[in-house]
């Protein structure tokens, strides 16, 4: 514990912890959106779009992460019309991944920029967190819960059944646009913390654990934040204690805890009235 407190005196460690706590408020709820919309491939698609944004930033001299955020947001909005198709967004995500990585490699080749510099950002390093990253995560920590609170009923209908939401008068097109933009920007914002390849630690794993425990959207949203804080804070402190890279440790802690939750019998997590009376 003394060594951890000593590490906490380092500004970069304190900034990383703050970013992780802010991310644990918004990103798990975004994971609930991803699970509800059944668009698991969106993480990989946005990773490749972020790589293209980083390449454009390196070419133009602009901030690479800012370019990734903007491009991911625009791409998320552009995908909205495809959500109406019978095949959903899965096929579009595969096409997007292929086109984005090809365009990124072409931009890097034309500009003469070392591709390693772009790919390094994809691996991520929470200890390399900058004040700008914290600002982006702080904005998400406000926007995502407010969006959920204001549109909870509409979100519940959309995530349950798109056609039912349409019949109930929900502005499905506009709400889908907002969700896809928020999801895309959130994934791009998490790149600095764990890297795009390990972004599931902040988004998907808390959501999957919450789905196991909660039966309603409010319960899932609440539990996802609880699990996100527990997984990420515990993983970060464990990484500091053992002097391991934080990103992989965050994923392993979250993954193991999620698997343990899956192993708990259903009747213990959600006891039926008959079982309660029997006790």
Backbone bond lengths (Angstrom), bond angles and torsions (degrees), N, CA, C in turn:
res aa  C-N    CA-C-N  psi(-1)  N-CA   C-N-CA  omega(-1)  CA-C   N-CA-C  phi
1 X - - - 1.458 - - 1.519 111.29 -
2 X 1.326 116.33 -35.56 1.466 119.34 178.84 1.516 111.04 -62.86
3 X 1.342 115.86 -38.62 1.460 119.05 179.71 1.518 111.29 -66.55
4 X 1.350 117.03 -35.94 1.464 120.66 178.43 1.520 110.33 -66.31
5 X 1.338 116.71 -44.32 1.463 118.90 178.85 1.514 111.19 -63.24
6 X 1.342 116.16 -35.01 1.460 119.60 177.09 1.522 111.10 -64.54
7 X 1.349 115.90 -42.18 1.461 119.79 178.13 1.525 111.40 -65.13
8 X 1.327 117.52 -31.91 1.454 120.84 -179.66 1.522 112.56 -66.48
9 X 1.322 117.02 -15.75 1.461 120.11 177.11 1.523 112.06 -76.98
10 X 1.343 116.28 -11.86 1.468 120.21 179.23 1.528 108.62 -82.07
11 X 1.328 118.58 127.28 1.474 120.76 -176.36 1.523 113.97 -56.27
12 X 1.328 117.69 -39.96 1.458 120.01 -177.78 1.525 111.49 -65.63
13 X 1.322 117.38 -33.78 1.467 121.03 178.71 1.526 110.11 -70.45
14 X 1.321 116.68 -42.30 1.468 119.66 178.26 1.525 110.92 -64.66
15 X 1.324 117.15 -39.84 1.457 120.75 178.93 1.529 110.38 -65.71
16 X 1.323 116.52 -39.79 1.468 120.74 178.23 1.522 110.77 -63.66
17 X 1.335 116.65 -41.54 1.463 120.27 179.87 1.528 110.42 -64.75
18 X 1.318 117.24 -41.86 1.460 121.06 178.30 1.525 110.81 -62.20
19 X 1.323 116.37 -44.71 1.464 120.33 178.91 1.524 110.96 -62.08
20 X 1.314 116.33 -39.93 1.465 120.41 -179.12 1.524 111.14 -66.84
21 X 1.325 117.31 -40.26 1.460 120.82 178.95 1.528 110.99 -66.03
22 X 1.335 116.59 -41.98 1.465 120.04 177.73 1.530 110.85 -64.84
23 X 1.332 115.27 -42.56 1.457 119.42 178.69 1.516 112.35 -63.78
24 X 1.324 116.48 -31.42 1.463 120.42 -178.77 1.520 112.56 -73.91
25 X 1.324 117.80 -11.31 1.460 121.06 175.95 1.525 110.90 -84.83
26 X 1.333 116.46 -44.46 1.468 120.48 -173.38 1.521 113.67 -94.24
27 X 1.322 117.69 -43.88 1.454 120.58 -169.80 1.533 113.90 -66.31
28 X 1.344 120.43 -35.51 1.465 118.00 175.57 1.528 113.20 -63.04
29 X 1.341 117.68 -35.31 1.469 119.94 176.54 1.521 109.84 -66.21
30 X 1.326 116.42 -37.85 1.467 120.63 174.42 1.530 109.35 -60.28
31 X 1.336 116.81 -38.25 1.459 120.25 176.39 1.518 112.00 -61.57
32 X 1.335 117.14 -36.45 1.470 120.71 176.02 1.522 109.98 -63.12
33 X 1.339 117.31 -39.86 1.465 121.07 176.58 1.532 110.58 -61.53
34 X 1.343 116.10 -43.07 1.462 120.63 -178.75 1.523 110.43 -62.99
35 X 1.337 116.27 -45.02 1.466 120.32 179.76 1.516 110.18 -64.99
36 X 1.338 116.71 -43.05 1.452 120.33 -178.00 1.516 113.27 -65.56
37 X 1.321 116.95 -38.06 1.464 120.96 178.75 1.524 112.06 -81.84
38 X 1.331 116.95 -7.24 1.465 122.48 -179.48 1.523 111.07 56.45
39 X 1.335 115.31 50.89 1.469 120.40 179.63 1.533 109.03 -124.46
40 X 1.334 116.11 54.83 1.462 120.40 179.09 1.541 112.85 -54.66
41 X 1.342 119.19 -38.25 1.475 118.41 -178.45 1.524 114.40 -66.05
42 X 1.341 117.51 -7.29 1.461 118.81 -177.58 1.518 111.48 -61.48
43 X 1.348 117.65 -30.48 1.469 119.25 -179.64 1.509 111.08 -62.95
44 X 1.340 116.53 -43.59 1.458 119.80 -178.31 1.523 111.13 -73.02
45 X 1.326 116.25 -37.41 1.463 119.39 178.95 1.524 110.19 -62.16
46 X 1.331 117.42 -46.30 1.458 120.57 -178.85 1.521 112.12 -70.23
47 X 1.329 116.68 -26.55 1.464 119.38 174.68 1.525 110.10 -61.64
48 X 1.334 116.46 -43.25 1.460 120.08 -179.90 1.520 111.34 -72.09
49 X 1.327 116.78 -36.26 1.466 119.59 175.78 1.531 109.64 -64.91
50 X 1.326 116.50 -39.64 1.461 120.00 177.47 1.534 110.78 -62.53
51 X 1.319 116.74 -38.44 1.460 120.12 177.08 1.530 110.58 -61.09
52 X 1.341 116.57 -40.97 1.457 119.94 176.90 1.526 110.55 -63.88
53 X 1.329 117.24 -42.59 1.456 120.28 177.34 1.516 112.26 -61.71
54 X 1.333 116.42 -40.64 1.466 120.59 177.77 1.530 110.30 -63.25
55 X 1.332 116.21 -41.83 1.473 120.13 179.02 1.518 110.76 -62.28
56 X 1.336 116.73 -41.96 1.472 120.37 178.29 1.529 110.12 -63.90
57 X 1.330 116.68 -40.10 1.458 120.05 178.18 1.515 112.52 -63.10
58 X 1.333 116.51 -42.34 1.458 120.17 178.15 1.525 111.80 -66.02
59 X 1.324 116.08 -33.36 1.464 120.25 179.46 1.522 111.86 -71.72
60 X 1.334 116.36 -42.54 1.460 120.76 -174.18 1.517 113.95 -90.33
61 X 1.322 117.30 -12.13 1.454 120.08 -177.49 1.515 113.68 85.53
62 X 1.348 117.21 4.31 1.455 121.30 176.36 1.524 109.70 -81.68
63 X 1.336 115.50 169.46 1.459 119.15 178.86 1.523 109.65 -65.01
64 X 1.343 118.75 119.92 1.471 120.90 -175.74 1.524 113.57 -59.58
65 X 1.333 116.80 -40.80 1.451 118.83 -177.66 1.530 111.27 -70.31
66 X 1.328 117.34 -35.41 1.461 120.36 176.37 1.525 110.38 -63.62
67 X 1.328 116.26 -41.97 1.469 119.92 177.21 1.522 110.79 -62.40
68 X 1.323 116.50 -39.20 1.468 119.96 178.35 1.524 110.97 -64.34
69 X 1.340 117.47 -41.94 1.455 121.08 179.09 1.525 111.49 -61.70
70 X 1.331 116.04 -46.93 1.463 120.61 -177.65 1.524 110.46 -64.74
71 X 1.329 116.66 -46.71 1.462 119.87 -177.47 1.526 111.28 -65.73
72 X 1.335 117.33 -39.21 1.466 120.01 178.05 1.523 110.52 -64.69
73 X 1.336 117.44 -41.33 1.451 120.58 178.34 1.519 112.23 -61.96
74 X 1.337 116.64 -44.97 1.465 120.77 179.14 1.529 110.89 -64.49
75 X 1.325 115.82 -39.93 1.459 119.73 -179.72 1.525 111.44 -66.84
76 X 1.336 116.46 -40.86 1.459 119.93 177.25 1.516 111.73 -59.33
77 X 1.330 116.69 -41.23 1.455 119.88 177.33 1.513 112.47 -66.68
78 X 1.329 116.44 -37.75 1.466 120.22 -178.57 1.523 112.55 -68.07
79 X 1.329 117.20 -21.50 1.461 120.65 -178.97 1.526 112.85 -80.21
80 X 1.316 117.22 -12.43 1.467 121.06 -174.04 1.528 113.73 -53.28
81 X 1.354 120.16 -48.17 1.474 118.72 -178.52 1.523 113.79 -59.33
82 X 1.342 117.00 -27.71 1.458 120.03 -178.20 1.521 112.28 -71.96
83 X 1.343 116.82 -18.32 1.467 119.85 179.90 1.516 111.72 -66.00
84 X 1.348 117.62 -19.60 1.463 120.78 -179.70 1.519 112.70 -80.48
85 X 1.342 116.98 -16.84 1.459 119.78 -175.15 1.523 110.97 -69.83
86 X 1.319 115.76 159.79 1.472 120.39 -178.17 1.517 111.98 -67.62
87 X 1.319 117.37 -27.57 1.470 120.87 -179.27 1.519 112.58 -86.81
88 X 1.332 117.32 -6.51 1.452 120.16 179.21 1.516 111.96 71.82
89 X 1.327 114.83 -152.77 1.460 120.42 -173.91 1.529 113.38 -98.88
90 X 1.328 118.49 -6.35 1.466 120.21 -174.09 1.529 112.10 -60.70
91 X 1.330 116.54 -48.93 1.454 119.03 179.68 1.500 112.11 -64.09
92 X 1.326 117.03 -39.86 1.468 120.60 179.39 1.524 110.74 -63.53
93 X 1.327 117.73 -35.98 1.463 121.15 179.50 1.529 110.77 -63.75
94 X 1.334 116.61 -41.79 1.464 119.82 178.04 1.512 112.01 -62.34
95 X 1.320 116.58 -44.29 1.463 120.49 177.77 1.519 110.72 -63.48
96 X 1.326 116.09 -42.08 1.461 120.61 -179.11 1.523 111.33 -62.13
97 X 1.337 116.84 -42.44 1.461 120.35 179.42 1.522 110.94 -58.95
98 X 1.328 116.24 -46.10 1.467 120.75 -177.35 1.516 111.40 -64.33
99 X 1.332 117.02 -47.19 1.457 120.75 -178.06 1.532 111.33 -66.30
100 X 1.338 116.56 -40.77 1.461 119.99 -176.39 1.520 111.79 -65.92
101 X 1.327 117.60 -44.88 1.457 118.98 -177.93 1.523 110.83 -69.92
102 X 1.354 117.58 -34.31 1.463 119.89 176.47 1.524 110.63 -65.09
103 X 1.338 116.49 -44.10 1.463 120.45 178.89 1.524 111.10 -64.51
104 X 1.339 116.93 -38.76 1.464 120.30 179.89 1.523 111.17 -63.72
105 X 1.321 116.66 -45.62 1.467 120.00 179.80 1.520 111.46 -65.15
106 X 1.338 116.11 -35.24 1.464 119.67 177.78 1.525 110.81 -66.36
107 X 1.339 116.99 -44.73 1.467 120.94 179.15 1.522 110.63 -61.83
108 X 1.324 116.73 -43.06 1.464 120.25 179.28 1.523 111.10 -64.47
109 X 1.332 116.58 -37.80 1.456 120.42 179.89 1.528 111.55 -68.06
110 X 1.338 116.25 -45.16 1.464 120.33 -178.86 1.522 111.24 -65.16
111 X 1.319 116.35 -39.50 1.467 120.13 -176.59 1.517 113.10 -78.54
112 X 1.328 116.89 -16.56 1.454 119.96 -178.08 1.513 113.37 76.34
113 X 1.335 116.56 13.71 1.460 121.12 179.57 1.518 109.62 -78.75
114 X 1.316 116.43 140.22 1.456 121.33 177.84 1.519 109.66 -64.97
115 X 1.315 116.76 120.23 1.465 120.49 -177.95 1.525 112.12 -62.41
116 X 1.330 117.57 -25.91 1.466 119.33 -179.66 1.523 111.43 -60.82
117 X 1.345 116.15 -32.99 1.456 119.43 179.67 1.511 111.98 -64.47
118 X 1.329 116.25 -35.65 1.465 119.59 177.95 1.519 111.34 -73.85
119 X 1.322 116.15 -44.00 1.463 118.97 -177.31 1.524 111.82 -68.51
120 X 1.333 118.32 -26.81 1.458 120.22 178.80 1.523 111.11 -61.26
121 X 1.345 116.68 -36.02 1.457 119.47 178.31 1.523 111.31 -66.42
122 X 1.332 116.49 -28.79 1.460 119.25 179.49 1.520 111.77 -71.93
123 X 1.332 117.10 -28.27 1.473 118.47 178.41 1.522 109.62 -72.74
124 X 1.324 116.29 -31.99 1.456 120.51 175.89 1.520 113.02 74.26
125 X 1.310 115.35 156.97 1.456 122.12 174.54 1.517 107.64 -157.95
126 X 1.308 116.87 110.64 1.451 119.91 -176.01 1.519 111.49 -62.90
127 X 1.321 116.95 -27.45 1.456 120.22 179.83 1.527 112.10 -78.00
128 X 1.344 116.97 -6.35 1.460 121.34 175.03 1.526 111.36 -98.89
129 X 1.326 116.84 14.14 1.458 121.54 -179.73 1.524 110.68 -60.35
130 X 1.327 115.83 137.11 1.457 121.89 -179.99 1.528 109.84 -109.63
131 X 1.335 117.48 161.97 1.478 119.55 177.67 1.523 112.68 -55.13
132 X 1.338 117.96 -36.45 1.458 120.57 178.37 1.518 112.55 -62.14
133 X 1.332 116.75 -36.02 1.464 120.68 177.12 1.525 110.61 -65.05
134 X 1.335 115.70 -39.42 1.461 120.17 179.58 1.524 110.45 -65.57
135 X 1.328 116.28 -38.72 1.468 120.34 178.55 1.532 110.25 -62.20
136 X 1.341 116.42 -44.57 1.471 120.22 179.31 1.523 111.12 -61.84
137 X 1.329 117.13 -42.97 1.463 120.56 -179.86 1.524 111.36 -69.95
138 X 1.346 116.53 -34.58 1.468 119.55 176.98 1.523 110.65 -64.96
139 X 1.340 116.69 -39.10 1.465 120.39 177.02 1.523 110.72 -62.97
140 X 1.323 116.28 -43.01 1.467 119.70 178.12 1.526 111.41 -65.61
141 X 1.342 116.84 -35.88 1.457 120.98 -179.73 1.522 111.49 -64.50
142 X 1.332 117.11 -20.49 1.467 121.37 175.46 1.527 110.67 -94.49
143 X 1.324 116.82 -47.22 1.467 121.70 -173.00 1.524 111.84 -64.76
144 X 1.343 116.95 -47.16 1.465 120.03 -174.59 1.536 112.41 -64.60
145 X 1.343 119.85 -49.48 1.473 118.04 177.26 1.529 112.92 -63.40
146 X 1.342 117.39 -36.03 1.464 119.44 178.36 1.525 110.38 -65.73
147 X 1.336 116.63 -43.58 1.465 120.44 176.86 1.517 110.52 -58.65
148 X 1.312 116.46 -45.20 1.470 119.89 179.66 1.523 110.65 -63.35
149 X 1.341 116.89 -44.67 1.454 119.99 -177.56 1.520 113.16 -64.42
150 X 1.336 117.10 -38.54 1.459 120.85 -177.66 1.528 112.91 -77.25
151 X 1.330 116.70 -31.58 1.468 119.84 -173.99 1.521 112.15 -119.84
152 X 1.322 116.65 31.82 1.469 120.09 -173.48 1.521 112.22 -60.55
153 X 1.336 116.69 -44.96 1.460 119.46 -178.85 1.526 110.72 -64.08
154 X 1.329 116.31 -48.25 1.460 120.27 -179.67 1.531 111.27 -62.32
155 X 1.329 116.39 -39.27 1.468 120.26 178.71 1.525 110.61 -64.33
156 X 1.334 116.51 -41.31 1.461 120.01 -179.77 1.524 110.65 -60.97
157 X 1.336 116.67 -41.95 1.460 120.13 179.18 1.520 111.36 -67.72
158 X 1.329 117.38 -44.89 1.459 120.88 -178.29 1.523 111.60 -64.00
159 X 1.325 117.09 -44.24 1.458 120.35 -177.97 1.529 111.71 -71.05
160 X 1.330 116.13 -25.07 1.472 119.29 178.54 1.517 111.34 -81.52
161 X 1.333 117.26 -48.77 1.469 120.55 -176.13 1.531 108.04 -160.52
162 X 1.318 116.16 116.12 1.464 120.49 -177.56 1.526 111.62 -62.19
163 X 1.333 116.94 -43.47 1.465 120.13 -178.73 1.524 111.61 -65.15
164 X 1.323 116.29 -38.79 1.466 120.13 177.45 1.526 110.21 -63.63
165 X 1.335 116.68 -38.74 1.461 120.47 178.51 1.525 111.04 -63.63
166 X 1.341 115.98 -41.00 1.464 120.14 178.42 1.523 110.21 -62.19
167 X 1.317 116.78 -46.22 1.465 121.37 -179.07 1.530 111.83 -65.64
168 X 1.334 116.70 -24.61 1.464 120.67 -178.76 1.524 112.16 -88.09
169 X 1.331 116.94 2.69 1.451 120.33 176.54 1.515 114.91 88.46
170 X 1.326 118.13 11.61 1.460 120.97 178.33 1.528 109.70 -73.69
171 X 1.326 116.47 137.25 1.473 121.06 175.72 1.531 108.08 -75.11
172 X 1.325 115.45 76.69 1.462 121.71 -170.93 1.522 111.93 -61.15
173 X 1.327 116.60 -43.52 1.462 119.64 -176.81 1.526 111.14 -60.48
174 X 1.324 116.07 -47.73 1.458 119.85 -178.33 1.526 111.45 -67.55
175 X 1.335 116.67 -41.02 1.462 120.14 -179.31 1.527 110.94 -66.95
176 X 1.329 117.27 -38.56 1.465 120.68 176.77 1.521 110.63 -63.61
177 X 1.335 116.51 -41.33 1.464 120.66 176.79 1.519 110.98 -58.22
178 X 1.330 116.44 -47.38 1.467 120.33 -178.93 1.526 110.52 -62.50
179 X 1.330 116.21 -44.17 1.464 119.77 -178.51 1.521 111.85 -63.20
180 X 1.328 117.38 -44.97 1.462 120.35 -177.73 1.522 111.08 -65.82
181 X 1.325 117.52 -38.23 1.467 120.27 177.71 1.528 110.10 -65.85
182 X 1.338 116.40 -45.16 1.467 120.09 179.97 1.528 110.71 -63.21
183 X 1.323 116.87 -43.20 1.468 120.44 178.87 1.523 110.96 -61.33
184 X 1.334 116.58 -46.01 1.457 120.66 -177.99 1.524 111.42 -63.29
185 X 1.332 116.72 -45.68 1.466 120.70 -179.48 1.527 110.29 -66.50
186 X 1.330 117.55 -38.19 1.465 120.76 -179.98 1.528 111.16 -63.51
187 X 1.315 116.37 -43.04 1.465 119.72 179.28 1.520 110.52 -63.99
188 X 1.332 116.69 -42.52 1.470 119.53 177.96 1.530 111.00 -63.84
189 X 1.335 117.23 -35.54 1.470 120.52 -179.82 1.522 112.07 -68.31
190 X 1.333 116.79 -27.50 1.467 120.64 -177.78 1.517 112.82 -82.36
191 X 1.329 117.29 -7.26 1.464 119.84 -175.93 1.517 111.50 -59.53
192 X 1.340 117.74 -41.98 1.453 120.58 -177.38 1.519 111.74 -65.21
193 X 1.325 117.44 -30.10 1.459 120.18 -174.43 1.520 112.36 -76.26
194 X 1.324 117.49 -54.21 1.462 120.07 -175.37 1.520 112.65 -120.88
195 X 1.322 116.62 -8.59 1.458 118.98 -171.31 1.511 109.39 88.37
196 X 1.315 116.28 150.32 1.459 120.33 -177.23 1.523 111.78 -62.56
197 X 1.323 117.12 -31.03 1.460 119.76 -176.84 1.521 112.37 -72.54
198 X 1.340 117.61 -18.41 1.460 121.07 -178.10 1.530 111.39 -119.08
199 X 1.327 116.57 21.07 1.459 120.22 -175.75 1.526 112.00 -66.65
200 X 1.324 117.72 -17.15 1.466 120.72 178.63 1.518 112.54 -60.10
201 X 1.341 117.11 -26.10 1.466 119.62 180.00 1.517 111.09 -61.10
202 X 1.324 117.07 -30.85 1.458 121.13 -176.65 1.521 113.12 -96.46
203 X 1.320 117.57 -21.63 1.461 120.18 -174.33 1.530 112.23 -115.02
204 X 1.306 116.83 -65.17 1.458 120.82 -166.96 1.523 113.76 -76.23
205 X 1.322 118.35 -43.05 1.464 120.24 -175.35 1.537 112.27 -62.39
206 X 1.337 119.95 -46.79 1.474 118.23 175.85 1.527 112.59 -60.99
207 X 1.344 116.87 -35.83 1.463 120.04 179.88 1.523 111.05 -67.80
208 X 1.330 117.70 -41.23 1.462 120.44 178.77 1.519 111.23 -65.88
209 X 1.335 116.41 -39.04 1.466 119.58 176.73 1.521 110.60 -65.42
210 X 1.334 116.56 -39.72 1.464 120.42 179.93 1.519 111.70 -67.28
211 X 1.327 116.89 -35.34 1.463 119.70 178.37 1.519 111.18 -64.48
212 X 1.318 116.16 -31.02 1.457 119.81 178.97 1.530 111.53 -69.78
213 X 1.322 116.56 -31.34 1.461 120.90 -175.19 1.521 112.08 -96.68
214 X 1.331 117.42 -43.99 1.458 120.75 -175.37 1.516 112.13 -92.30
215 X 1.316 115.81 145.38 1.460 121.01 -179.26 1.525 112.67 -106.55
216 X 1.306 117.99 -14.03 1.457 121.91 179.36 1.524 108.95 -120.73
217 X 1.333 116.40 165.49 1.462 119.92 179.20 1.528 112.03 -61.84
218 X 1.345 120.13 -45.68 1.464 118.72 176.79 1.530 113.01 -58.30
219 X 1.332 116.45 -40.28 1.462 119.87 179.16 1.518 110.78 -65.87
220 X 1.327 116.63 -42.51 1.459 119.86 179.35 1.524 111.48 -64.32
221 X 1.329 116.85 -42.71 1.467 119.99 179.61 1.527 110.60 -62.76
222 X 1.338 116.48 -45.13 1.459 119.70 -179.97 1.521 112.72 -64.69
223 X 1.333 116.01 -47.67 1.457 119.69 -179.93 1.530 111.73 -65.52
224 X 1.330 118.10 -33.44 1.464 119.81 179.56 1.523 111.23 -62.04
225 X 1.338 116.75 -39.81 1.471 119.80 177.70 1.528 110.27 -67.47
226 X 1.323 116.37 -41.91 1.479 119.89 178.62 1.524 110.26 -60.40
227 X 1.329 116.41 -48.32 1.462 119.67 -179.66 1.530 110.95 -67.32
228 X 1.334 117.10 -37.91 1.460 119.60 178.54 1.521 111.53 -60.09
229 X 1.324 116.90 -46.62 1.464 120.43 178.13 1.530 111.20 -63.15
230 X 1.336 116.64 -43.59 1.466 120.28 -177.97 1.528 111.31 -66.53
231 X 1.333 116.96 -48.69 1.467 120.58 -178.38 1.531 111.12 -61.92
232 X 1.324 115.45 -49.24 1.466 119.35 -171.33 1.524 112.61 -75.61
233 X 1.318 116.53 -41.32 1.461 118.38 177.23 1.524 110.47 -66.42
234 X 1.349 116.20 -44.20 1.462 119.07 178.02 1.511 112.41 -63.17
235 X 1.328 117.25 -42.99 1.459 120.37 179.06 1.513 112.69 -65.06
236 X 1.329 116.74 -39.49 1.468 120.76 -179.78 1.526 110.82 -65.54
237 X 1.333 117.00 -46.19 1.464 119.94 179.69 1.529 110.85 -65.46
238 X 1.331 117.12 -37.66 1.465 120.15 177.77 1.524 110.95 -64.98
239 X 1.323 116.86 -39.81 1.467 120.37 178.30 1.522 110.80 -64.13
240 X 1.337 117.02 -40.66 1.464 119.70 177.71 1.521 110.94 -65.23
241 X 1.323 116.36 -40.53 1.466 120.86 -177.32 1.521 111.25 -66.10
242 X 1.355 116.13 -40.56 1.460 120.55 -176.30 1.522 112.91 -93.86
243 X 1.345 116.93 -3.79 1.459 122.39 -177.58 1.533 111.22 59.48
244 X 1.346 115.05 46.16 1.460 122.45 177.18 1.529 109.50 -107.69
245 X 1.336 118.21 160.20 1.470 120.45 174.60 1.525 109.87 -61.38
246 X 1.332 118.74 128.87 1.475 120.30 -174.74 1.524 113.93 -63.80
247 X 1.338 118.34 -40.86 1.465 120.69 -174.99 1.517 113.62 -54.31
248 X 1.341 119.11 -57.96 1.468 119.78 179.60 1.520 113.29 -61.23
249 X 1.348 117.16 -34.90 1.469 119.47 -179.69 1.523 110.43 -66.32
250 X 1.338 117.12 -39.19 1.463 120.30 177.67 1.523 110.95 -59.02
251 X 1.332 115.95 -44.11 1.462 120.28 -179.09 1.529 110.36 -66.15
252 X 1.324 117.18 -44.16 1.467 120.21 -177.70 1.522 111.54 -65.41
253 X 1.320 117.50 -42.32 1.471 120.26 178.85 1.523 110.28 -63.17
254 X 1.339 116.09 -48.29 1.452 119.57 179.09 1.517 112.44 -63.52
255 X 1.335 117.09 -40.94 1.457 121.07 -179.63 1.518 112.76 -65.63
256 X 1.322 116.59 -44.32 1.474 120.47 -179.81 1.531 110.36 -64.80
257 X 1.328 116.43 -43.65 1.472 119.37 179.50 1.526 111.13 -64.04
258 X 1.327 117.27 -38.85 1.458 120.59 178.30 1.523 110.95 -65.01
259 X 1.321 116.90 -41.12 1.465 120.50 177.34 1.525 111.35 -64.37
260 X 1.313 116.95 -39.26 1.470 119.77 178.80 1.529 110.59 -64.23
261 X 1.336 116.95 -37.49 1.460 119.84 176.92 1.525 110.88 -64.67
262 X 1.337 116.13 -37.08 1.463 119.63 178.73 1.524 111.33 -64.95
263 X 1.323 116.19 -26.85 1.467 120.26 -177.69 1.526 112.96 -80.33
264 X 1.336 117.56 -14.21 1.463 120.17 179.66 1.526 109.21 -73.80
265 X 1.318 119.02 130.34 1.477 120.90 -179.86 1.519 111.95 -57.02
266 X 1.317 115.58 145.50 1.459 122.26 -176.96 1.524 111.58 -59.94
267 X 1.336 117.84 -38.71 1.461 119.23 -176.16 1.522 112.90 -71.33
268 X 1.341 117.08 -16.34 1.461 119.71 174.53 1.524 111.33 -82.78
269 X 1.327 116.34 -35.51 1.458 120.22 178.43 1.520 111.65 -75.64
270 X 1.333 115.70 -39.65 1.463 121.00 -178.17 1.527 108.72 -131.00
271 X 1.318 116.87 77.66 1.474 119.57 -177.69 1.522 111.77 -64.62
272 X 1.307 115.72 136.29 1.466 121.35 177.31 1.520 109.81 -78.79
273 X 1.353 117.78 158.70 1.480 118.83 177.85 1.519 112.73 -56.56
274 X 1.338 116.88 -35.63 1.467 119.24 -179.43 1.527 110.97 -63.94
275 X 1.362 115.10 -38.71 1.463 118.15 -179.34 1.540 110.80 -70.02
276 X 1.342 115.65 -38.25 1.459 119.48 178.67 1.524 110.93 -62.78
277 X 1.355 116.90 -43.48 1.457 120.77 178.90 1.521 111.65 -65.11
278 X 1.354 115.45 -34.78 1.452 118.85 -179.75 1.516 111.56 -65.29
279 X 1.329 115.67 -32.12 1.456 118.71 178.53 1.527 111.95 -72.00
